[in-house]
Amino acid sequence: MSTILRRYHIAALLGAAFVAAPLAMPLFLHNTPAFAQAGLSAVPGPVTSGGSFAGIVASDKPAVVTITTEMKTQEQATDDATPFEEQFRQFFGEQGIPMPQQQPKQRQPQQAEALGSGFIISPDGYIVTNNHVIDNATAIKVTLDDGTELPATLVGADPKSDLAVVKITAPKPLPVISWGDSDRLKAGDQILAIGNPFGIGTTVTAGIVSARGRDLHSGPYDDFIQIDAPINHGNSGGPLVDVEGKVVGINTAIYSPNGGSVGVGFAIPSDQAQNVVVRLMKDGSIQHGFIGVQIQPVTPDVANAIGLAAAEGALVAKVDADTPAGRAGIKTGDVITALGGQAIKSPRDLSRMVADLSPGQKEHVTVWRQGESRELLITVGGNDTQSGGQPSTDNGQQQGDASSQSLPMIGLGLADITPAVRQALNLPQGETGTVVESIAPSKPAAEAGLQVGDVIVSVNQTAVKSASAAKAAISQAGKAGRKSVLLLVQRGDAQTYLAVPFAHG
């Protein structure tokens, strides 16, 4: 089995694909809080001089620490893959990137240890690292740059952002690193990564920003900085600094076919992580906001089909009646274009904004519905409400005439949901709409991804309950000059929107 972000103990270091930066954990780097917000102070690092980074290293290195944790013994631990491992495996599987085979599991010693990095953000001993560095730890030890070893206590951790804060007590004020603006980073900018790879001691590597905005499907905060500076096991939680010596990211993960760095590393932007860390320092944990919708991107075809001027926003593919979104009046087919007065350009924008909200907070939501914008008021839910609510269903029986309807302009054949069709396709009693009976090869319906057996629930955001109603709605969209028609498709347990363009010529 392939492994991604597997936590390796010191006794078994190499052999993963998405390898952790700590000597036993993934390399996810999240940033720490803004000093201004936390009421802290820091001395900015010097700018490079004469092409050398020596001034930056001399300023920043004293604030970088090694974090060693005693882990649960094998009898206590689980061999199941972590959520990050599963998400990374899914992402790279979708990209067709081969993953190396996992090494045979070895029995771990009774006192297993794991190693990572961190950095000091306040003179009184607050340290930021990754959640995966301290996850399942029974004891945490911090080694300062001068070799001093001190016990640490966990202040707070947030698995969703992979951030954690620990604290040590030292006899004198500790050195800190100043915070930079990760939003200013561009592809090609120089950066330095500082950490303790493989436990050999604090190490500095240089490189550039390879890409911005990497979405690895690991959570609502996905906006990774991709870098080519070498980072390895043990770097997790260490700072990524710019040419002014300021922290712009936290080194978090690498993609590797052999367990070592191949120049593809990922860091969490500091601007994203600072608020999370401040909240961890204040409360010890975070309740992320939740509204209860399934969303997907607005493509140009979707925008055209519903009369939206730009292909922006988050298209609601499904909303549960028993969630904040359902109670606020958000409906399937709505496009969420703004939240709290801030524009939503993509589903990722919405996920991040919602996650940053506090449970109980009220916000205005702008949705595009039936050719016009509407304002709704939503009360945000919390983490513990995410499993609540079931999709609402119409339990009325459909009385179709069982006749087939053909739409040659898009290559689609439709049929009513009769008792026989319902039984053959194992559809629930509450399922309404029309069934895709046939698909013409090389026609728009096939190219858009429709499949025989799909149930079309709505056409251009209007519910349909028969094949004839669906055909009429699709034909009307074509006559109205639309370049495409928007279909809400139920396939198994999932609902998704597909924009089917009309054939021309």
N, C-alpha and C positions, 0 to 999 in steps of 0.2 A: 504494500500500500504506500502511496506517496505521502510525504509528510510536509506540512507547511507550518511554520511558526511553532514547531514542537519545542517544548521546554526540555532542554538537555541538562542533566546534572553534570557536575565536573567529571564524574567517572565515565561519562559517555558523551563526548563533546560533539563529534562531527556526524553529518549524515542527513541533513534536512534540505528541503527546497526553500521554503520561506524560513530562513534560519533566524533565530533570535539573536539579538545583540548581546543580551547578558549571556554569560557563559552557560546558560541553561535556559535562556528565554529569548523570545522574539525581540527584534530590534525596533520596536515601536517607540518613536520619540515624540513625546508631547511637550509642549512648552509650558512655561510656568507663568504665574500671574504678573501683571504689570506692577512695578514697584509703587507707582503713584497710587494705584487702586488699593494696594495692600498697606500703604503707609510706610513703605520701606525705602531705603536709599541704596544706591550703588554707584561705584566709580566707573565711568565709561572706559572701555579699553582703548588703547592707542590705535591710530590708523597705521597701515603698513608703511614702511619706509625703505626705499631702495630695493623693493622687490622681496624683502624678507618679512616673514610673519613672526619673527622673534619677539617683537614688542607685544603683540597680541597674546602669544603663548605665555609670556612672563606675567602678563596681567590676569589672564583667565585661568590658567592651570591651577593655581592654589585653591580655587573655588570648586574644582571638579573632584568628586569623591568616588570611591569604590564601595559598592553595597554588596555585602555577603549575607545570604539568608540561609538559615537552617530550615529544611523543608520537611513536610510530612513524610514519614517512612513509607515504604512500598505498601505495607499492609493498609495504611491509611489513605494513600493516594489512589487516583483513578487513572486508568489507561485510556480513557475516552479522549477524543480530540477536543481541543478547546474551541469556543465559538470563533476565535480569530483564525484558527487552522482551517475550519470548515469553510469560512467565508473566502479565505485566500485560495483554497483548493478549488472552490467553485469558480472564482474569477479567472484563475489561470487555465482552468479546464475549458472555459468558454473561449479563451484566446488561442486554444490549441497549443499551449506551451507544455512540453513534456515535463513531468515531475520525476525526480529520481526515486528509486525504491528505498523504502525505509530499511535501516539496518535492523537485524534481529534484536528484539528487546532483551536487555540484560537485567538481571536482578540487582536492584540498587541497595547500597548499604543502609543500615538502620538509621544513620545520621547523614542524610543526603544534604548537599550544599549546592547553592546556585549563586551565580555571580552576575552583577550588572553595574551600571554606573548611575551617577546622579550629579546634581549641582546645587550649590548653596544659594539661596535667594534672600536670606536675611542674616544679619550678623549674630542673631540669637539662635541660629541653628536649624531653620526650616530648609528642607532639601526636597527637590522635585525629582521624580524618577517615573518609570513606567509602572502601571499596575501589574503587568505580568512579571516584573522583577521581584515584587514582594508578595505575589499571590500565593496563598497556602503556606506562608512562612510562619514558623513557630517562634523564630527569633531573628532579629535584624541587627547587623553590625555594620558600622560605617568606618571606613579607613580614610583619613584625611591625606592630602597630598604630602604632608611631612611624615607620614607613617603612623600617626596617632590613631589608635583604634578606640571607638566609642560605641556603646550600645545605643540603639535608636528605637523610638516608639512610632507606631503608625498613627498619623494624624487623620488621614482620610484617603479613600481610594474610589475611583470611578471606572469600572470595567468598560463602559460604553466608549469613553474617550481614551482608555488605557493610560490614565494618569493616576499618580499617587503622590502623597506628601508624607515625609517622615521627619522626625525632629530629634536632634541630639542636643546635649547640654555640654558646653565646653567652658573651660576656665577663663577664656578671653573672647572678645568679639572675633567673629570669623570673616574671612574674605568672601565677597559676593561678586556675581557677574551682573552687569547692566543688561537691560532688555532692549531689543531692537524692534524694528517694524518689519515683520515678515511680508506684509502686503506690498512692500517696495521691491521685494526680490523678483528678479527676472531671469529667464533662462540665459545662461552664460555668465551670471554673476559668480564671483569667487566666494568659496565658503571653506571653513575648517570644521572638522569633527573631532571632538575630544572625548576620550573614554578609556576604558581598561580592557582591550581585547584579549581574550584567552587568559586573563589574569596575569599578564606579564608586566603590568605597570601602566601608569597613565601615558597615553600615546596620542599624538596629534597627526591627523592626515588632512591633506588639502585636495580640493577639487572644485567643480563648478555645479551650479544648479542645472540639472539636465532637463527638467520639465516641472511645470506647476500644475496644481489641480488634479493630481492623480486620484481617481476614485477606485478603491480596491474592494468595495462592497463589504467593508468591515463594520460599518456603523454610520450613524447620522452625521458624524463629524468628518467623514472622508474628504480630505482636501490636501493630500500628502505632497510634500516637496520631494521630488526625485533628485538624487545627487549621485555623482560618480566618485566622491571621496571614499576610499576604502574604509568600511566598517565591518566588524566581525562579531562573533560571540563575545559578549561582555560589554559591547558598546551601548546596549540598550539603556535608555534613560540619560545618556550623556548629552551635552549641549552641541548644537550646530550653531556656529557663530559666523558673522559676516566680517568684512574687511575692516570694520571699526571695532571688532572684538565684542560685539553685542549678540546676545542670544536671539536667533531667529527661528529656531526649531529644536525639536528633541528627536534624536536618532532612535528609530523604532524597529525597523525591519529591513531585511535584505532578501532579494531573490537570488538563489544560488543552487546550481546543479551539483555542487561538490562539497558544500558545507563552508566554503570560504568566500571572500568577497570577489565578485566579478564585475564590480562597478555599477551595480543597480541597487541603490539603497533608498530608504524612504524615511522622511522626518515629518513630524507634525508641526505645522506652523505655529509660531509663538503667539500671534494675534488671536488664534483660535483657542489656544490652551490657557491663556492668562486668566480669563474669567472663570474657567473651570477650577483652576488651582486656588483662586481667591475664595471661591465657594467651599472648596474642600478645607481650606484653612479656617474658615469661619464655622462651618457646620459639621465637617467630618464626612459628609456624604452628599449626594446630589439626587434629587428627584427630578428627572427629566420630564418635560411636557409631552403630552400625548393627545391626539385628537381623533384617531381611529379611521383613517382612510387608506385605501390602496391607490397609489398615484403612478402616473407614467408621463413621459415627455410629450410635449405638443410638437408634432412634426409639421412641416409646411402643408402637407396634405390634410392633416387634422385641422389646422388653422383655417384653411380654405373651406373645408366642409362645414364649419360652424360659424364662418364669417368673422373670425378673429383677425385683426390687422397684422399681428406678428406671431411667429411661432415661438411663443414664450408662455411661461406659466407651468402649472402642474395639473394635468388632466386627472380627474377623479374617476378611477375605474370601478371603485366599490366603496361604499360607506355603510357602516353598521348602524342600525337605528338606536342601539343601546350605547352609543359612545358620544363624546362631546360634539363631534361633527354632525352626527345624526340629530342630536337635540338642537343644534344651532340651525338646522335646516339646509345643510349642505347636501346636495344630491349627486347621484351618479351622473356623469356627463358634464358636471360643472368644471370649469377651468379656474383654479385658484390663481389669481393674478397679483394679489397683495395681502400681506398680513401685518397688522399693526402699522399700516401706512408705508411699509417697505415693499418695494416691487419684488415679485417672485419671477425669476427668469427661467428656473428649471426645477424639477422635483427635488434635487439636492438642496437648493436654496430653502425650500419649504421644510424639508426634514431637519436641516440645521437650525432654522429659526424656531421651529416647534420644540426641538430638544432643549433649546436655551431658555424656554419659557418655564415659569414655575406653576405647579399645579394650583388651580384656583384662580389664576390670572385671567382677566377678561380682555379679549382683543377683537378688533374689527377685522373681518375677512372680506375681501373683495372677490367676487366670483363672476365669471362670464357665463350667462345662461340664456339660451334662446335669443341670441343676438343683442344682448344688452348686459351692462354691468349691474350687479346688485351688491348691497352692503349687508353683511350679517354679523351678529355678535356671538362670539364663541367663548365658553368658559373652559379653559384648558384642563385636561385631566392629568393624572400622574402615572408613574411607572406601573403601579399596582393595578391600574385599570386596563392594561393593554390586552389582557386575555378576556375581558368582559364583553358581552354582546355577541349576538349571532346575526348574520345577515337576515334582513326581513324578507319574507317570501309571501307571495300571493297564493293562497291555498285553493283558489277557485279552479274548477276543472275547465280546460279549454274545449270548446265545441267547434272544431275546425271542420271544413268541408272536405278535407283530405286531398284536395286537388293540388297538383304541382304547378309551380309558377316558374317561368323561365325568364332570365335576364341576360340575353346574349351580349348586350353592350359591355358587361363586365365578366361574362362567363360564369354565371351563377344559376343554379337550380335550387328552388326552395320547396319545402313541403310543410304542411301543418303538423302539429304535435298531436297525433291521435293516440289512443290507448296502446295500439300495436307499436307505434314508433316509440312511445315512452318506455314500453317494456323492452323493446329491442336495444335501445340505447341506455337502458337503466337510468332513466331520468327521474328525478324526484317528482312527487305529485304537484309540488308548487311551481315547477318549471314552466314558464310561459315564453312565448316567442315563436320563432319559426326555425325549422331544421334545415341545414345545408344538405341538400339531397345529391347534388352533383357539382363538380368543379371542372371547367374546361381548361385543359393545359395551355400554358403560355398566355392566358388571359389575365386581366387586372386582378380578379379575385384570387387566383392561384398565386400570383406574384406578391400579393399583399399578405399571404400566409393563411388564408381561410382553408379549412379542411372539411371533408365530408363528415357529418355528425356534429359539427359545431351548431350551437343554438344562438341565433341572432336575437338579442333581447330588445335592442332599440336601434333606430335609424335616425341619424342626425339629432340625437338626444331626445327623441320621442319614442316611447315604448310601442312595440308592435306585438300583436297577439295572434297573427295568422300570416300565412305565406302571401296572401293577396294584399294585406295591409303593408307588409314589408316591400313588396314589389311596387306598390303605388308610391310609397314614400321615397324609394330609391329612384324611380322614374321621375318623380317630381323634382328631385334634386338635380337630375340631369337636365331637365327642361328649364330649370331656373338658371342654368349657366354655371353651376358649380363644377369645379375641376375634379372633385372627388366627393365621396359620400362616407360619412363616419358611422361605423357599425360597432355596437357593443356586443362582444362575443363571449358566451359562456362555454368553457371547455373544461370538463371535469369540475374541479372545485375552484378554478380560477376564472376571473373575469378580466377582459382586456379590450381596449379599443383598437380597431384597425381601420385605417383610412384607405379606401379603395378608389383609385382614380378611374375616371371614365375613359374608355378607349376613344381615340380620335382617328378620323380618316377612314 
